[in-house]
Amino acid sequence: MSLHKGTDTARNIAVNPFFGEADPVAGRTTAPPKHKLPDGPMSPHAAYQIVHDELMLDGNSRLNLATFVTTWMEPQAGVLMAECADKNMIDKDEYPRTAELERRCVSILADLWNAPDPSAAVGCSTTGSSEACMLAGMALKRRWMRRTPAYPATARPNLVMGANVQVCWEKFCAFWEVEARLAPMDGDRLHLDADAALALCDENTIGVVAVLGSTFDGSYEPVAEICAALDAYEERTGTHIPVHVDGASGGMIAPFLDEDLVWDFRLPRVASINTSGHKYGLVYPGVGWALWRDAEALPEELVFRVNYLGGDMPTFALNFSRPGAQVVAQYYNFLRLGKDGYRAVQQASRDVAMSLSARIAKLGDFRLVTEGDQLPVFAFTTAPGVENFDVFDVSRRLREHGWLVPAYTYPADRQDLAVLRVVVRNGFSEDLADLLMDDLTRLLPELRRQPHPLNRPESVATAFHH
């Protein structure tokens, strides 16, 4: 979550006399303070209108091409979520049917990701992929500790991944005292590959994280090649290094659009997989999923059992109380869409992404980094010879028209590469793509007339979201 600093507490909230409550003493509209509790209550309709009016200044989520998070669901899903808003996911004794829907979702994902025995796979819902990655990392570290007698005296655990991983993995390493070994980018290699991963591995590597859909550009990392390299490494050294697949986005794209791509539990070295139900799982935030290929991959000592809510409830999560509504909505989507429905929705997003990227490339001012043919996400930068403007200028000018298209630099060692990224989600249609192209085309003549790019610190990205 974001950190918020203190602010001026002297200001009050302006209340429109038309809907505000009258002060019985002064005979005027009350103005509650902004940054501390008011002395007394106000009517529900006045409180609602104040909050509602302030939220009008938020952006239009349908025009937000920065976020991967689902911004539209069917009304029936919204009704189900409202009916389950008060259900605590952890309280499986009180809400056994919600718990059963969670179990079904785990089984569905285990089957979708080709677990050797879906009934033997273990998993749970989380508040999102960040929590799911933390859980997977904990399991990797604990399994390494079991087979490493020198820990904690001399052996120090490390986790190998590309510099393009989502920040939650760096958080995991900081929180759980694991060395983060980040493979830097090199030329046109903008994510982890087998050689880069192998160069960082040793007997203290708890695992390798392979990302199925890079946050930076939507590209898949070569999971099968990484696993094959680790197979050969184990034959030479006897050191077993498992792989975790961060499928935050790709875990709900590849099974439907890239069925021949082998990246999941079909690879024996893949110990665990996570995905975000609230990304291409098509559920409102926040819900994620963490799955292990079998019970052996999830050390039993990490599973806790509590009985003070009634019944014996095994739990493996960082959060205790959390809403069950998103889990119910995930099961609704699985039931509602099925394989063919998910395939149609994801294919529509990929079609829009590839069509839009091709149209942007034809403008001549931009060069594609990716095309949207893996995740329905693509990144592009200014073409060679374009000196009057940069990607930050484009992002800023598009925002004037309501579009959030983030601009940012790549991580080590490609900070010289600054790109714009477009995330195509369910609901971003060809019609909206036409509107984006119209606005971008209208802006280009003005940008071309600039004498030079407007000054902007390289460290500042605009509206970068995961």
Backbone torsions as a table, in degrees:
resi	resn	phi	psi	omega
1	MET	NA	160.9	179.2
2	SER	-74.2	151.1	173.5
3	LEU	-94.4	135.7	-178.2
4	HIS	-119.6	128.9	178.2
5	LYS	-88.2	165.1	178.6
6	GLY	-61.9	159.7	-177.4
7	THR	-143.0	174.0	-179.5
8	ASP	-64.3	123.2	-177.1
9	THR	-101.3	7.8	-174.7
10	ALA	-84.1	-20.3	-174.7
11	ARG	-77.6	146.3	174.7
12	ASN	-106.3	164.4	176.5
13	ILE	-84.5	129.8	177.0
14	ALA	-75.8	129.3	-178.2
15	VAL	-116.1	122.6	178.2
16	ASN	-64.6	125.6	179.5
17	PRO	-57.3	-22.4	-176.9
18	PHE	-65.8	-34.1	-179.4
19	PHE	-121.7	-1.0	-177.8
20	GLY	-77.9	167.0	177.8
21	GLU	-91.8	137.3	179.3
22	ALA	-79.0	138.6	174.8
23	ASP	-77.5	118.3	-174.5
24	PRO	-65.5	-21.1	-178.5
25	VAL	-89.1	-54.1	-174.5
26	ALA	-86.0	-14.5	179.9
27	GLY	69.3	30.4	-178.9
28	ARG	-133.4	171.1	178.8
29	THR	-72.0	132.5	-180.0
30	THR	-74.2	149.7	178.2
31	ALA	-127.5	94.4	-176.8
32	PRO	-67.2	152.5	177.9
33	PRO	-68.3	154.6	-179.1
34	LYS	-82.4	-36.1	-166.2
35	HIS	-120.1	17.4	170.7
36	LYS	-151.7	162.1	-177.3
37	LEU	-64.8	137.0	172.9
38	PRO	-67.9	161.3	-177.8
39	ASP	-67.8	-33.4	-177.0
40	GLY	-139.2	178.0	-177.3
41	PRO	-81.3	168.2	169.4
42	MET	-131.2	170.6	-176.6
43	SER	-68.8	152.7	-179.9
44	PRO	-61.3	-36.7	-177.5
45	HIS	-69.9	-33.7	178.1
46	ALA	-70.1	-43.7	179.0
47	ALA	-61.8	-42.9	178.8
48	TYR	-60.4	-46.8	-174.8
49	GLN	-65.7	-36.4	178.2
50	ILE	-62.3	-49.4	-178.6
51	VAL	-66.7	-43.5	-179.7
52	HIS	-58.1	-45.7	-178.0
53	ASP	-64.8	-38.5	179.9
54	GLU	-67.0	-37.3	-178.3
55	LEU	-71.3	-12.9	177.3
56	MET	-61.5	-21.5	-178.5
57	LEU	-81.7	-7.2	173.3
58	ASP	-65.8	160.9	-179.3
59	GLY	-72.6	168.0	175.4
60	ASN	-86.1	112.5	-172.3
61	SER	-62.8	-27.6	-179.4
62	ARG	-68.7	-22.1	179.2
63	LEU	-98.5	5.9	-179.4
64	ASN	-88.1	102.0	179.3
65	LEU	-96.2	14.9	177.7
66	ALA	-94.7	-37.6	-171.4
67	THR	-88.3	145.1	172.9
68	PHE	-87.0	-8.8	-168.0
69	VAL	-79.8	139.7	-179.2
70	THR	-59.8	131.9	-178.7
71	THR	-119.8	4.3	178.1
72	TRP	-148.5	135.1	170.5
73	MET	-137.3	163.6	179.6
74	GLU	-68.4	151.6	179.6
75	PRO	-55.7	-36.1	-179.3
76	GLN	-63.6	-36.8	176.2
77	ALA	-65.8	-40.2	177.2
78	GLY	-61.2	-38.6	177.7
79	VAL	-64.3	-45.4	178.2
80	LEU	-59.2	-43.1	-179.1
81	MET	-64.8	-39.4	177.4
82	ALA	-64.0	-37.5	178.7
83	GLU	-67.2	-23.9	-176.4
84	CYS	-108.0	10.3	-174.5
85	ALA	-60.2	-28.3	-176.5
86	ASP	-95.9	4.9	-176.8
87	LYS	-87.8	128.2	179.3
88	ASN	-91.1	116.4	-174.3
89	MET	-58.9	-31.0	-175.6
90	ILE	-73.0	-23.2	-173.7
91	ASP	-87.2	75.4	-174.8
92	LYS	-73.3	-18.6	177.0
93	ASP	-75.2	-38.0	179.3
94	GLU	-77.9	-33.3	-175.6
95	TYR	-124.2	66.3	-174.8
96	PRO	-66.3	-29.8	-179.0
97	ARG	-74.5	-35.1	174.0
98	THR	-63.3	-41.2	176.5
99	ALA	-62.2	-37.4	178.5
100	GLU	-65.8	-38.5	177.6
101	LEU	-65.3	-35.7	175.8
102	GLU	-62.6	-44.8	179.1
103	ARG	-60.6	-41.1	179.1
104	ARG	-63.9	-40.3	178.6
105	CYS	-61.4	-41.9	178.0
106	VAL	-61.5	-43.5	179.4
107	SER	-64.3	-40.9	179.5
108	ILE	-62.3	-44.2	180.0
109	LEU	-67.7	-39.5	178.0
110	ALA	-60.1	-40.3	177.7
111	ASP	-69.7	-41.8	-179.3
112	LEU	-63.0	-34.4	-177.5
113	TRP	-96.9	15.9	170.5
114	ASN	59.9	44.0	172.8
115	ALA	-61.6	141.4	-178.9
116	PRO	-53.4	-41.0	176.5
117	ASP	-137.7	94.8	-176.1
118	PRO	-53.4	-29.9	179.7
119	SER	-71.9	-19.0	-179.4
120	ALA	-95.2	-14.1	178.5
121	ALA	-67.0	148.0	178.2
122	VAL	-121.9	149.7	-178.9
123	GLY	-174.4	177.7	-178.5
124	CYS	-158.4	162.2	171.3
125	SER	-83.5	156.1	178.3
126	THR	-138.0	179.7	177.7
127	THR	-78.4	-8.3	179.5
128	GLY	165.2	-178.5	-178.8
129	SER	-67.6	-28.3	179.7
130	SER	-60.9	-46.9	177.5
131	GLU	-66.0	-40.7	179.9
132	ALA	-60.9	-39.3	177.9
133	CYS	-66.5	-38.8	176.8
134	MET	-59.4	-44.4	-179.2
135	LEU	-64.9	-43.0	179.1
136	ALA	-63.9	-41.1	178.0
137	GLY	-63.6	-39.7	177.4
138	MET	-61.5	-42.2	179.4
139	ALA	-64.8	-40.9	177.6
140	LEU	-61.2	-44.6	-178.4
141	LYS	-65.8	-42.5	-178.0
142	ARG	-65.5	-38.7	177.2
143	ARG	-65.0	-38.1	177.5
144	TRP	-66.0	-40.9	179.5
145	MET	-60.2	-37.9	-179.5
146	ARG	-60.5	-36.9	-174.0
147	ARG	-101.5	10.8	-176.6
148	THR	-123.3	92.2	-178.6
149	PRO	-60.6	-27.6	-176.6
150	ALA	-76.1	-7.6	178.1
151	TYR	-84.9	135.4	4.7
152	PRO	-98.3	10.1	-173.2
153	ALA	-62.4	-54.4	-176.0
154	THR	-127.1	-29.9	-176.6
155	ALA	-77.2	136.3	179.0
156	ARG	-122.6	122.6	-175.8
157	PRO	-72.0	149.5	174.2
158	ASN	-138.4	156.8	179.5
159	LEU	-126.8	127.5	-176.4
160	VAL	-98.4	133.4	-179.7
161	MET	-163.0	167.7	177.1
162	GLY	-80.5	157.0	178.7
163	ALA	-65.8	-11.2	-179.3
164	ASN	-87.7	3.7	-178.0
165	VAL	-65.2	156.6	176.0
166	GLN	-66.4	151.7	-171.4
167	VAL	-61.6	-18.9	-179.4
168	CYS	-60.6	-29.7	179.8
169	TRP	-71.9	-36.2	174.8
170	GLU	-68.0	-35.3	175.1
171	LYS	-62.6	-45.4	179.1
172	PHE	-55.2	-47.8	-177.8
173	CYS	-62.7	-38.1	179.0
174	ALA	-69.9	-42.9	-176.4
175	PHE	-70.9	-38.2	-173.4
176	TRP	-107.3	18.1	171.9
177	GLU	53.6	57.2	175.6
178	VAL	-121.9	135.5	177.1
179	GLU	-70.2	124.7	177.2
180	ALA	-86.9	111.9	177.1
181	ARG	-101.0	100.9	-174.5
182	LEU	-99.5	117.5	177.2
183	ALA	-73.5	117.6	-179.5
184	PRO	-68.5	157.9	175.8
185	MET	-76.0	156.6	-175.4
186	ASP	-145.1	108.4	-180.0
187	GLY	60.0	-123.8	-179.6
188	ASP	-84.2	-3.2	175.9
189	ARG	-85.6	104.8	-172.3
190	LEU	-106.4	12.4	173.5
191	HIS	-153.8	-178.6	-176.8
192	LEU	-70.1	139.7	168.3
193	ASP	-128.9	179.9	-173.3
194	ALA	-61.9	-44.8	-177.5
195	ASP	-65.1	-43.5	-179.3
196	ALA	-65.1	-37.5	178.7
197	ALA	-67.4	-47.1	-176.0
198	LEU	-62.7	-33.3	-178.4
199	ALA	-64.0	-19.9	-176.7
200	LEU	-104.4	-4.9	-174.2
201	CYS	-85.6	147.3	171.4
202	ASP	-153.0	-169.6	-175.7
203	GLU	-66.8	-14.0	-179.5
204	ASN	-102.5	11.8	177.8
205	THR	-79.6	118.9	-178.8
206	ILE	-78.2	-21.2	-179.9
207	GLY	173.1	170.0	173.9
208	VAL	-118.7	132.5	177.2
209	VAL	-97.9	120.4	174.7
210	ALA	-110.1	131.1	-173.7
211	VAL	-101.2	122.6	176.7
212	LEU	-96.1	80.4	-178.5
213	GLY	114.2	85.6	-177.5
214	SER	-65.0	135.9	176.4
215	THR	-57.1	-33.6	-172.9
216	PHE	-73.7	-33.9	-174.6
217	ASP	-149.1	2.6	176.6
218	GLY	82.8	6.6	-175.8
219	SER	-83.9	148.8	176.3
220	TYR	-84.5	138.6	168.8
221	GLU	-84.8	148.9	-173.9
222	PRO	-77.7	82.4	-173.6
223	VAL	-59.8	-46.5	-177.0
224	ALA	-62.9	-39.7	179.6
225	GLU	-67.1	-40.0	177.5
226	ILE	-62.9	-43.3	178.8
227	CYS	-63.9	-41.0	179.4
228	ALA	-62.7	-40.7	178.1
229	ALA	-64.1	-38.3	178.6
230	LEU	-72.3	-30.2	173.4
231	ASP	-61.3	-47.0	179.9
232	ALA	-65.4	-37.5	178.5
233	TYR	-62.5	-42.0	179.9
234	GLU	-66.6	-37.0	177.4
235	GLU	-61.9	-37.2	-178.7
236	ARG	-76.9	-38.7	-168.4
237	THR	-112.5	-20.2	-174.4
238	GLY	81.1	2.2	-178.9
239	THR	-91.2	121.4	179.6
240	HIS	-92.4	124.6	178.4
241	ILE	-123.8	111.2	179.4
242	PRO	-76.3	165.7	179.1
243	VAL	-119.2	135.0	168.6
244	HIS	-109.0	133.1	178.0
245	VAL	-100.7	115.8	173.9
246	ASP	-83.8	94.5	180.0
247	GLY	-102.6	39.4	-177.1
248	ALA	-47.2	-43.2	177.1
249	SER	-110.0	-49.0	-174.5
250	GLY	-66.2	-21.5	179.1
251	GLY	-63.7	-17.5	176.4
252	MET	-115.2	12.1	174.3
253	ILE	-112.3	-54.8	-174.3
254	ALA	-57.4	-40.9	-178.6
255	PRO	-60.2	-24.0	-176.5
256	PHE	-101.4	-34.1	-174.8
257	LEU	-107.3	-18.9	-176.7
258	ASP	-131.0	59.1	-172.0
259	GLU	-64.2	-25.9	-179.5
260	ASP	-85.1	-9.5	178.9
261	LEU	-75.4	122.7	-179.8
262	VAL	-95.3	110.2	-176.5
263	TRP	-141.5	-9.4	-164.8
264	ASP	-108.8	-146.1	-175.9
265	PHE	-69.6	-4.6	171.0
266	ARG	-63.3	-23.4	176.0
267	LEU	-89.8	114.5	-175.4
268	PRO	-57.5	-25.4	-177.6
269	ARG	-77.9	-15.9	178.1
270	VAL	-75.4	111.6	-176.9
271	ALA	-90.7	-30.5	-174.8
272	SER	-155.5	157.4	-178.6
273	ILE	-142.6	142.5	171.4
274	ASN	-124.7	158.0	171.4
275	THR	-148.9	164.7	176.9
276	SER	-105.2	112.2	173.9
277	GLY	-61.7	-27.8	-177.0
278	HIS	-88.2	8.2	170.8
279	LYS	-104.9	-109.4	-177.4
280	TYR	-81.5	5.6	165.3
281	GLY	-76.3	-11.5	169.5
282	LEU	72.8	28.7	179.4
283	VAL	-113.3	145.8	174.3
284	TYR	-59.6	151.3	179.6
285	PRO	-66.8	153.4	-2.8
286	GLY	-124.6	131.1	175.1
287	VAL	-149.4	134.5	174.1
288	GLY	-130.7	174.5	-179.0
289	TRP	-139.5	136.9	175.0
290	ALA	-124.4	127.4	-179.8
291	LEU	-129.7	143.5	174.1
292	TRP	-117.4	146.7	-172.6
293	ARG	-63.6	-28.8	177.2
294	ASP	-163.2	175.9	-176.4
295	ALA	-63.9	-29.2	-179.6
296	GLU	-64.2	-30.0	-178.8
297	ALA	-75.7	-15.7	178.6
298	LEU	-116.9	101.5	-177.5
299	PRO	-54.3	133.1	-175.7
300	GLU	-60.8	-30.9	-176.7
301	GLU	-68.9	-10.8	176.8
302	LEU	-88.4	-7.8	179.9
303	VAL	-96.5	123.2	-178.2
304	PHE	-106.9	148.6	180.0
305	ARG	-121.6	131.5	-179.9
306	VAL	-125.6	150.9	179.1
307	ASN	-129.7	3.5	-174.0
308	TYR	-83.6	2.9	168.2
309	LEU	-103.0	1.2	-177.0
310	GLY	99.9	126.3	-179.0
311	GLY	82.9	171.6	179.2
312	ASP	-102.5	112.7	-172.6
313	MET	-120.4	107.7	173.0
314	PRO	-71.8	137.0	-179.0
315	THR	-140.4	137.7	174.8
316	PHE	-137.3	92.9	-178.3
317	ALA	-164.1	158.0	176.4
318	LEU	-79.9	-35.8	178.4
319	ASN	-91.1	148.5	176.2
320	PHE	-98.7	-82.5	177.7
321	SER	-73.5	130.8	176.2
322	ARG	-161.2	158.3	-172.5
323	PRO	-71.4	147.6	176.2
324	GLY	-94.5	-6.8	-173.5
325	ALA	-61.1	-41.1	-177.2
326	GLN	-68.8	-33.8	176.5
327	VAL	-64.6	-43.1	177.2
328	VAL	-61.4	-41.6	179.9
329	ALA	-65.9	-34.6	177.1
330	GLN	-63.8	-44.4	179.1
331	TYR	-65.0	-37.0	176.1
332	TYR	-57.1	-46.9	-179.6
333	ASN	-64.1	-42.1	178.2
334	PHE	-59.4	-44.2	-179.7
335	LEU	-69.1	-42.2	-174.8
336	ARG	-69.6	-42.4	-171.5
337	LEU	-96.8	-41.0	-173.1
338	GLY	63.0	-175.3	-178.4
339	LYS	-64.1	-44.2	-177.1
340	ASP	-66.1	-38.3	179.3
341	GLY	-65.8	-46.5	177.2
342	TYR	-61.2	-41.1	-179.8
343	ARG	-61.1	-42.6	-178.9
344	ALA	-65.4	-43.4	-179.1
345	VAL	-65.1	-47.0	-178.0
346	GLN	-68.9	-35.8	178.0
347	GLN	-65.5	-38.5	177.7
348	ALA	-61.5	-41.1	178.4
349	SER	-65.3	-43.7	179.6
350	ARG	-64.0	-39.8	179.2
351	ASP	-60.3	-43.4	179.2
352	VAL	-64.7	-43.5	-179.0
353	ALA	-60.5	-46.4	-176.9
354	MET	-70.6	-36.7	177.4
355	SER	-65.9	-44.3	-178.2
356	LEU	-67.0	-42.1	179.8
357	SER	-63.1	-39.0	179.2
358	ALA	-65.1	-38.2	179.6
359	ARG	-68.6	-37.9	177.9
360	ILE	-66.3	-39.9	179.4
361	ALA	-62.5	-35.0	-178.1
362	LYS	-69.9	-15.9	179.5
363	LEU	-64.7	-27.1	178.3
364	GLY	90.7	-14.4	-178.7
365	ASP	-91.5	-8.5	-172.2
366	PHE	-131.6	155.5	174.8
367	ARG	-121.9	129.7	179.8
368	LEU	-75.8	136.3	170.5
369	VAL	-93.0	-42.9	170.6
370	THR	-134.4	165.8	-172.0
371	GLU	-112.8	-7.0	-176.3
372	GLY	87.4	16.7	-177.8
373	ASP	-91.9	2.3	172.4
374	GLN	-115.0	-99.5	163.5
375	LEU	-63.9	151.2	174.1
376	PRO	-75.4	57.9	-174.7
377	VAL	-139.7	138.1	176.4
378	PHE	-143.3	153.9	179.2
379	ALA	-120.9	146.0	177.8
380	PHE	-147.1	156.4	-179.3
381	THR	-131.8	175.0	178.6
382	THR	-71.0	147.7	-177.7
383	ALA	-73.1	155.5	174.6
384	PRO	-55.4	135.8	-179.8
385	GLY	95.6	-14.3	176.6
386	VAL	-79.8	112.4	-175.5
387	GLU	-119.9	-11.7	-175.6
388	ASN	-80.5	-24.1	-178.5
389	PHE	-148.6	164.3	177.1
390	ASP	-128.9	-177.1	-175.5
391	VAL	-65.9	-28.5	179.6
392	PHE	-69.4	-36.1	175.0
393	ASP	-62.4	-43.9	-179.2
394	VAL	-62.5	-46.5	-179.3
395	SER	-59.7	-44.0	-177.5
396	ARG	-65.7	-41.9	-178.6
397	ARG	-70.5	-37.1	177.0
398	LEU	-64.5	-32.5	179.9
399	ARG	-64.8	-28.9	176.6
400	GLU	-62.2	-22.8	178.8
401	HIS	-99.3	8.4	177.2
402	GLY	96.5	-6.9	-177.6
403	TRP	-86.5	132.6	172.4
404	LEU	-104.3	100.8	177.2
405	VAL	-120.7	105.8	-171.0
406	PRO	-70.7	146.6	172.6
407	ALA	-121.7	136.7	-176.7
408	TYR	-163.5	167.3	176.6
409	THR	-99.9	153.8	174.2
410	TYR	-72.9	162.7	179.3
411	PRO	-80.9	-171.3	-177.3
412	ALA	-56.2	137.5	-5.2
413	ASP	-103.5	39.3	-179.7
414	ARG	-125.5	38.2	176.0
415	GLN	-63.2	-14.5	177.9
416	ASP	-72.6	-16.5	-177.6
417	LEU	-96.3	111.3	176.6
418	ALA	-108.8	134.8	-173.7
419	VAL	-134.9	164.2	164.7
420	LEU	-105.4	147.1	-179.9
421	ARG	-130.6	136.5	177.9
422	VAL	-116.6	123.0	175.3
423	VAL	-104.1	116.9	178.0
424	VAL	-95.6	119.4	180.0
425	ARG	-115.6	169.3	174.4
426	ASN	-55.8	128.8	-178.7
427	GLY	105.3	-17.8	174.7
428	PHE	-89.2	100.2	-169.7
429	SER	-91.7	174.0	173.5
430	GLU	-60.7	-33.4	178.7
431	ASP	-63.9	-43.8	177.2
432	LEU	-66.9	-36.1	175.9
433	ALA	-61.4	-38.2	176.1
434	ASP	-61.2	-42.5	179.8
435	LEU	-64.3	-40.8	177.6
436	LEU	-62.2	-44.4	179.3
437	MET	-63.3	-38.9	178.2
438	ASP	-60.4	-46.2	-178.7
439	ASP	-67.0	-42.4	-179.9
440	LEU	-63.6	-41.4	-179.9
441	THR	-64.7	-38.3	179.0
442	ARG	-68.4	-31.3	-177.7
443	LEU	-77.2	-29.2	-170.8
444	LEU	-59.1	-42.2	179.0
445	PRO	-58.1	-39.2	178.3
446	GLU	-67.2	-41.7	179.7
447	LEU	-64.8	-37.5	179.9
448	ARG	-66.4	-25.7	-179.4
449	ARG	-83.9	-9.0	177.2
450	GLN	-61.0	144.7	176.3
451	PRO	-69.3	-29.3	-178.6
452	HIS	-168.5	165.8	175.7
453	PRO	-60.4	143.7	176.8
454	LEU	-69.0	142.6	-176.5
455	ASN	-62.9	131.8	177.1
456	ARG	-152.8	129.7	179.3
457	PRO	-58.0	136.7	-178.2
458	GLU	-63.1	-25.0	-175.9
459	SER	-78.0	-8.5	-175.5
460	VAL	-97.1	123.1	172.9
461	ALA	-104.5	155.7	-179.2
462	THR	-107.2	117.6	172.4
463	ALA	53.9	48.2	176.7
464	PHE	-81.8	122.8	-178.5
465	HIS	-132.0	152.6	174.7
466	HIS	-114.8	NA	NA
